[in-house]
Amino acid sequence: MKGGWFAGNFNPTLLKTEAFELAVKRYKKGDYDQKHYHKIATEYTVIVSGVVRMNNMQYEAGDIIRIDPGEATDFYVLSDEAVTTVLKVPGATDDKYIDED
């Protein structure tokens, strides 16, 4: 699956739905996702393993972060590896906007 995303309104997918998008994502130390936000979807990120930084806050295995629509966040991997599970509700194609601030 592309980027770990395996359920949602995209191809390929194991479950085609507009209700949500679901991914298991694997990262290496130093991986970075630019600060962005969603206008429609609420994003839930579960830190399965590793240590990451989002919005200058450190999170580790077991932490769950909720990012509401319009709330921007970045993502930076501090540990050697990290695994996250990400749920976006509802599924919203092309709902990722780079935060220019």
C-alpha positions, 0 to 999 in steps of 0.5 A: 500500500502507498505510504502505509495507507490501506483503507480509504477512498484511494487505490490501491486499498484493502477497504474502499470507503469515504468514511475514514482513512487508515494507515500503519506508517514506518519511519527512520530517525530524522524523517520529517513531515512538513507542517500541514493541516486538514480542512475536513478530517480529524486526524488521530495518530497513535505512536506504536513505537519510537519517539517523535516530535509534533508541534514541539512536543515529544511523544512516545509509544502509547501516546495518542494525538488528536489533530482537529480540522484547521490545526496544523502539525509537523512530524519529526522522528527522534528515535532510530525507528518509529511506527504510527497508526493514523486514522483520518475521519472522515476520509477526505481526498486531497485534504492536506494543506501545507502551513505557510506560517 
